[in-house]
Amino acid sequence: MAGGPIGVFDSGVGGLTVVRAIHSALPGESIVYFGDTARVPYGIKGADTIRRYSLEDLSFLLRFKPKLVVVACNTASAAALEYLKTRTDIPVIGVIDPGAAAAAAASKTGRIGVIATEATVASKAYERAILARRADAKIIQKACPLFVPMVEEGRIEGEIVDLVVQDYIGGLVPLGVDTLVLGCTHYPVLKPVISKVTGDAFKIVDSAEETANAVKGTIAERGLTDRAQRNGMEFFASDNPERFQRLAALFLGTTPCSVTLVKPEEFFAGAN
């Protein structure tokens, strides 16, 4: 399967930061991305529903005979990753473990901040993953519910954005946090503002970049490098491909050539 693409899915457009990081780390690899924009957000759904949706996403990507699949959604990674691994023989990589491992290794004090959506914070998935690697760690989690709508409205800089970021993150500095995990795939878009607010106080761990590193390592270990250097990207969405394409310019730094709408009868067929 060395010639197959890297499959990536997310509940919406946030996983495009993972695509960007993978493309940067592995510019010769092809990528197929599916955004389940018809059913976003996953974070408000029950665990059984998230597993079912995630299996359907995986089943769609398996049509392209990928070499591996990335679950570029924190909610799906927390609720469905281990289940998905039982449904295919190819590697399935989530976004939580790579970021947690990097944070555990980077922190000098063991005081690690995690900013994420309310659902991811409530799941305690990052807390468990970090503590599994560093039992002495003290994890301070902070939900930042305004970050996602700000990014999706294209508000990624300016006074209002600075104030919102300061309000959410400024309080972590006095707590002695020395490492900050961006625990949502939307948040890397705000990294310049976050870095401006934190200054040198934190080591920032970008879960998208760490996931790309995990993908690169897995491909190297399993001898899955695409020697043909196909370097193509395909994008699929289950609703409103026009909006997806518009947001992709923000997340990727360029607009994809096309976004294909996946009709429900195509998308839901075959997953069981």
C-alpha positions in Angstrom: 0.0 0.0 0.0 3.0 2.3 -0.2 1.5 4.0 -3.3 -1.8 4.7 -1.5 -2.8 8.1 -0.1 -2.9 9.2 3.5 -6.6 9.4 4.5 -7.7 12.1 6.9 -11.1 12.7 8.3 -12.6 15.3 10.7 -16.1 16.4 11.7 -15.6 19.6 9.7 -12.8 21.8 8.5 -10.5 21.9 11.5 -8.6 18.9 10.5 -7.2 20.8 7.5 -4.5 22.1 9.9 -3.4 18.5 10.2 -3.4 18.2 6.4 -1.3 21.3 6.1 1.2 19.9 8.7 1.3 16.5 7.0 1.9 18.1 3.6 4.7 20.1 5.0 6.3 17.1 6.6 5.7 14.7 3.7 5.4 16.9 0.5 5.6 13.9 -1.8 2.6 12.0 -0.3 -1.0 12.2 -1.6 -3.8 13.0 0.8 -7.5 12.4 0.7 -9.5 14.4 3.2 -13.1 14.0 4.3 -15.0 16.6 6.3 -18.3 15.5 7.7 -19.7 19.0 7.6 -23.3 17.8 7.5 -23.0 16.4 11.0 -20.6 18.8 12.7 -20.0 19.2 15.6 -19.3 15.7 17.0 -18.6 17.0 20.5 -22.3 17.3 21.5 -23.1 13.7 20.4 -23.1 10.6 22.5 -20.2 8.1 22.5 -22.1 5.5 20.5 -23.1 8.0 17.8 -19.5 9.3 17.6 -18.2 5.8 17.0 -20.8 5.2 14.3 -20.1 8.4 12.5 -16.3 7.8 12.8 -16.7 4.3 11.3 -18.7 5.7 8.4 -16.0 8.3 7.9 -13.3 5.6 7.9 -15.3 3.4 5.6 -15.6 6.2 3.1 -11.8 6.8 3.1 -11.1 3.1 2.8 -12.5 3.3 -0.7 -9.3 5.1 -1.7 -7.1 2.3 -0.4 -5.1 4.5 1.9 -1.8 3.4 3.5 -3.0 4.8 6.8 -5.8 7.0 8.2 -5.6 10.0 10.5 -8.5 10.8 12.8 -8.0 14.6 12.8 -10.8 15.2 15.3 -10.1 15.4 19.0 -13.6 14.2 19.9 -13.4 11.2 17.6 -9.9 10.4 18.7 -11.1 10.3 22.3 -14.2 8.3 21.7 -13.6 6.1 18.7 -9.8 5.6 18.0 -9.4 2.2 19.6 -12.7 1.0 18.1 -11.6 2.1 14.6 -8.3 0.3 15.0 -10.3 -3.0 15.2 -12.1 -2.3 12.0 -9.1 -2.1 9.6 -5.6 -3.6 9.2 -4.0 -0.3 8.2 -2.6 2.1 10.9 -5.1 4.6 12.4 -3.6 7.6 14.1 -5.4 10.0 16.3 -4.5 13.6 17.3 -4.4 13.3 21.1 -1.6 10.9 21.8 1.1 12.7 19.7 0.4 16.0 21.3 0.3 14.4 24.8 3.6 12.7 24.3 5.3 15.9 23.0 3.9 17.9 26.0 5.0 15.3 28.6 8.5 15.3 27.1 8.8 19.1 26.7 7.7 20.2 30.2 10.4 20.9 32.7 8.1 21.5 35.6 5.4 19.0 34.8 2.8 21.7 34.9 1.0 21.4 31.5 -1.8 23.5 30.2 -4.3 22.1 27.7 -6.7 24.4 25.8 -9.5 22.7 23.9 -13.2 22.6 23.3 -15.6 22.0 26.1 -16.2 18.4 24.9 -12.5 17.5 24.8 -11.9 19.0 28.2 -14.8 17.1 29.6 -13.5 13.9 28.1 -10.2 14.3 30.0 -8.5 12.4 27.1 -5.4 14.7 27.1 -5.1 14.4 30.9 -5.2 10.6 30.7 -2.7 10.5 27.8 -0.2 12.8 29.5 -0.4 11.1 32.9 0.2 7.7 31.2 3.5 9.1 30.0 4.3 11.3 33.0 2.7 10.4 36.3 4.1 13.5 38.1 2.4 15.9 35.7 -0.1 18.5 36.8 -2.6 19.2 34.0 -4.5 22.4 33.9 -7.3 22.3 31.3 -9.1 25.3 29.9 -12.1 25.3 27.5 -12.0 28.0 24.9 -15.4 27.9 23.3 -15.1 31.1 21.3 -11.9 30.1 19.4 -13.7 27.8 16.9 -16.4 30.3 15.8 -13.8 33.1 15.7 -11.6 31.1 13.3 -14.5 29.9 11.2 -15.6 33.6 10.8 -12.1 34.4 9.7 -11.3 36.4 12.8 -7.7 35.4 13.5 -6.1 38.7 14.3 -7.0 42.2 15.7 -7.9 43.7 19.0 -11.0 41.6 19.7 -9.1 38.4 19.0 -6.2 39.5 21.3 -8.6 40.2 24.1 -10.4 36.9 23.8 -7.1 35.0 23.7 -5.8 37.0 26.7 -9.0 36.3 28.6 -8.7 32.5 28.1 -5.0 32.0 28.4 -3.6 34.8 30.5 -4.6 33.2 33.7 -2.5 30.1 33.1 0.8 32.1 33.4 0.5 32.6 37.2 -0.2 28.9 37.7 3.3 28.0 36.7 2.4 26.3 33.4 5.4 25.9 31.2 3.9 23.9 28.3 0.7 24.6 26.5 -1.1 22.0 24.3 -3.3 23.3 21.4 -5.9 20.6 21.9 -8.2 21.5 19.0 -7.3 21.4 15.3 -8.7 24.9 14.8 -6.3 26.4 17.3 -3.1 26.3 15.3 -4.6 29.1 13.1 -4.5 31.3 16.2 -1.0 30.3 17.2 0.5 33.7 16.2 -1.9 35.4 18.6 -1.5 32.8 21.3 2.3 33.2 21.1 2.0 36.9 21.4 -0.1 36.6 24.5 2.1 34.0 26.2 5.5 35.4 25.1 8.2 33.1 26.3 6.2 31.8 29.2 5.1 28.6 27.5 6.4 26.0 25.1 3.5 25.6 22.7 2.7 22.1 21.5 0.8 22.1 18.2 -1.1 18.8 18.1 -1.4 19.1 14.3 2.4 19.3 13.9 2.9 16.4 16.3 0.3 14.3 14.5 2.2 14.9 11.3 5.4 13.8 12.9 3.6 10.6 14.1 2.4 10.0 10.5 5.9 10.5 9.1 7.4 8.1 11.7 4.8 5.4 11.0 5.3 5.7 7.2 9.1 5.4 7.7 8.9 2.5 10.1 6.5 0.5 7.9 8.3 1.3 4.6 5.2 3.0 3.2 6.9 6.0 1.5 5.4 6.8 -1.9 8.4 6.7 -4.2 6.3 8.0 -7.1 6.0 11.4 -5.3 2.4 11.9 -6.5 1.8 14.9 -4.2 -1.9 15.2 -4.8 -4.8 16.3 -2.5 -8.5 15.5 -2.8 -11.1 17.0 -0.6 -14.6 15.7 0.1 -17.4 17.2 2.3 -20.9 15.9 3.3 -22.5 19.4 3.1 -21.8 22.9 1.8 -18.6 22.4 -0.2 -18.6 26.1 -1.1 -18.1 27.1 2.5 -15.6 24.3 3.0 -13.6 25.6 0.1 -13.7 29.2 1.4 -12.4 28.1 4.9 -9.8 25.9 3.3 -8.0 29.0 2.1 -7.6 30.0 5.7 -6.6 26.7 7.1 -4.3 25.6 4.3 -3.0 28.9 3.1 -4.3 28.1 -0.3 -7.7 27.1 -1.8 -7.9 23.5 -3.0 -8.7 23.0 -6.6 -12.1 21.5 -5.9 -14.2 20.1 -3.1 -16.5 17.2 -3.9 -19.9 16.9 -2.2 -20.5 13.3 -1.0 -24.2 12.5 -1.2 -25.7 10.8 1.8 -26.5 7.6 -0.1 -22.8 7.4 -1.1 -21.5 8.4 2.3 -23.5 6.2 4.6 -23.5 3.0 2.5 -21.1 0.3 3.5 -20.4 1.1 7.1 -21.5 -1.5 9.6 
